[in-house]
Amino acid sequence: MAITVKIEGKKLIITADLETPTPSASGKTLVVASTRGNMKTDVLVEGKPVTIGLNAYIAK
């Protein structure tokens, strides 16, 4: 899963590759993109790295 993060003006832009839909841990949804937990990025805000936690899913 490739995820890129950048700042453009006052916007945080997150780009994630779509995966083949797979069942979530609970089985209620199908995950199409995920960081699988929190991910520290190289993007800085006030000199500190931004951490991203991303889950994108669809209904079964």
GUDOPA-480942 format. One record per residue: x, y, z of N, C-alpha, C, O, CB in turn; residue in one letter. Coordinates in steps of 0.1 Angstrom, whole numbers, padded with zeros to 4 digits, always signed. Glycine has a CB too. Layout:
! GUDOPA-480942
XYZXYZXYZXYZXYZA...
This chain:
! GUDOPA-480942
+0009-0012+0000+0000+0000+0000+0009+0012+0000+0017+0014+0009-0010+0000+0012M+0008+0020-0011+0016+0033-0011+0007+0044-0007-0004+0046-0013+0021+0035-0026A+0011+0052+0002+0004+0064+0007+0014+0075+0007+0025+0074+0012-0002+0062+0021I+0010+0086+0000+0018+0098+0000+0010+0109+0007-0002+0110+0006+0022+0102-0014T+0018+0118+0013+0011+0129+0021+0019+0142+0017+0032+0142+0017+0011+0127+0036V+0012+0153+0015+0019+0166+0012+0010+0177+0016-0002+0175+0018+0023+0167-0003K+0016+0189+0018+0008+0201+0021+0008+0210+0009+0018+0212+0003+0013+0208+0034I-0004+0214+0005-0005+0224-0006-0014+0235+0000-0026+0234+0002-0012+0218-0019E-0007+0247+0002-0014+0258+0008-0018+0254+0022-0010+0251+0031-0026+0262+0000G-0031+0255+0025-0036+0251+0038-0044+0237+0038-0052+0235+0046-0046+0262+0043K-0040+0229+0028-0046+0216+0027-0036+0205+0029-0025+0206+0023-0053+0215+0014K-0040+0194+0036-0032+0182+0037-0038+0173+0026-0049+0169+0026-0033+0176+0051L-0029+0169+0017-0033+0160+0006-0028+0146+0009-0016+0144+0010-0028+0166-0008I-0037+0136+0009-0033+0122+0012-0037+0115-0001-0049+0115-0005-0040+0117+0025I-0028+0107-0006-0031+0099-0018-0027+0084-0014-0017+0081-0009-0022+0103-0030T-0037+0075-0016-0035+0061-0012-0039+0053-0024-0049+0055-0031-0044+0058+0000A-0031+0042-0027-0035+0032-0037-0047+0024-0032-0048+0021-0020-0023+0023-0040D-0056+0021-0041-0067+0013-0038-0063-0002-0039-0055-0006-0047-0079+0015-0048L-0068-0010-0029-0065-0024-0028-0078-0032-0033-0089-0026-0035-0062-0028-0014E-0076-0044-0036-0087-0053-0038-0095-0053-0025-0090-0056-0015-0083-0067-0043T-0108-0051-0026-0116-0051-0013-0115-0064-0005-0116-0075-0011-0131-0049-0016P-0111-0063+0008-0109-0074+0016-0117-0072+0029-0119-0060+0033-0094-0076+0020T-0122-0082+0035-0131-0080+0047-0123-0074+0059-0111-0077+0061-0136-0094+0052P-0129-0065+0066-0124-0058+0077-0122-0069+0089-0127-0080+0087-0132-0046+0082S-0116-0065+0100-0114-0074+0111-0128-0079+0116-0129-0090+0120-0106-0067+0122A-0138-0070+0116-0151-0074+0121-0159-0081+0111-0169-0088+0114-0159-0061+0126S-0155-0080+0098-0162-0086+0087-0175-0079+0083-0182-0083+0074-0167-0100+0092G-0177-0067+0088-0189-0059+0085-0187-0051+0072-0197-0048+0065-0192-0050+0096K-0174-0047+0068-0172-0039+0057-0160-0045+0049-0154-0055+0053-0168-0025+0061T-0158-0040+0037-0147-0044+0028-0137-0032+0027-0141-0021+0023-0152-0048+0014L-0125-0034+0032-0115-0024+0032-0109-0022+0018-0105-0032+0012-0103-0027+0042V-0108-0010+0013-0102-0007+0000-0089+0001+0001-0082+0002-0009-0112+0001-0009V-0086+0007+0013-0073+0014+0015-0072+0015+0030-0081+0018+0037-0073+0028+0008A-0059+0013+0035-0057+0014+0049-0042+0016+0052-0034+0010+0045-0063+0002+0057S-0039+0023+0063-0025+0024+0067-0022+0013+0077-0011+0011+0081-0023+0038+0074T-0033+0005+0081-0031-0006+0090-0026-0001+0104-0016-0006+0109-0022-0017+0084R-0032+0009+0109-0027+0016+0121-0022+0030+0118-0024+0035+0106-0016+0007+0128G-0016+0036+0127-0010+0050+0125+0003+0049+0118+0011+0040+0120-0009+0057+0138N+0006+0059+0110+0018+0060+0102+0024+0074+0103+0017+0084+0099+0015+0056+0087M+0036+0075+0108+0043+0088+0109+0047+0092+0095+0053+0083+0087+0054+0088+0119K+0045+0104+0091+0049+0109+0077+0061+0118+0078+0065+0122+0089+0037+0116+0070T+0066+0122+0067+0077+0132+0066+0072+0146+0066+0080+0156+0066+0086+0130+0054D+0059+0148+0065+0052+0161+0064+0053+0167+0078+0050+0161+0088+0038+0160+0059V+0057+0180+0079+0059+0187+0092+0048+0198+0093+0046+0206+0084+0073+0193+0093L+0043+0200+0105+0034+0211+0109+0040+0216+0122+0041+0209+0132+0019+0206+0110V+0043+0229+0122+0050+0235+0133+0062+0227+0137+0066+0226+0149+0040+0236+0145E+0070+0222+0127+0082+0215+0130+0080+0200+0135+0090+0194+0138+0090+0222+0139G+0068+0195+0135+0066+0182+0140+0059+0173+0130+0051+0178+0122+0057+0182+0153K+0063+0160+0129+0058+0152+0118+0043+0149+0121+0039+0147+0132+0066+0139+0118P+0036+0148+0110+0021+0145+0110+0020+0130+0110+0027+0123+0102+0014+0152+0098V+0011+0125+0118+0008+0111+0119-0006+0108+0113-0015+0116+0116+0009+0105+0133T-0007+0099+0104-0020+0096+0097-0025+0082+0101-0017+0072+0102-0018+0097+0081I-0038+0081+0103-0044+0068+0105-0056+0068+0095-0066+0075+0096-0050+0066+0119G-0055+0060+0084-0065+0060+0073-0071+0047+0071-0065+0036+0071-0058+0064+0060L-0084+0047+0070-0092+0035+0067-0103+0039+0057-0111+0048+0060-0099+0028+0079N-0103+0033+0045-0113+0036+0035-0120+0023+0032-0113+0013+0030-0107+0042+0022A-0133+0022+0033-0140+0010+0031-0154+0012+0024-0159+0023+0023-0143+0003+0045Y-0159+0001+0020-0173+0000+0013-0181-0010+0021-0176-0018+0028-0171-0003-0002I-0194-0009+0018-0204-0019+0024-0202-0032+0017-0198-0033+0006-0218-0014+0023A-0205-0043+0025-0204-0056+0019-0215-0058+0009-0216-0069+0003-0205-0067+0030K
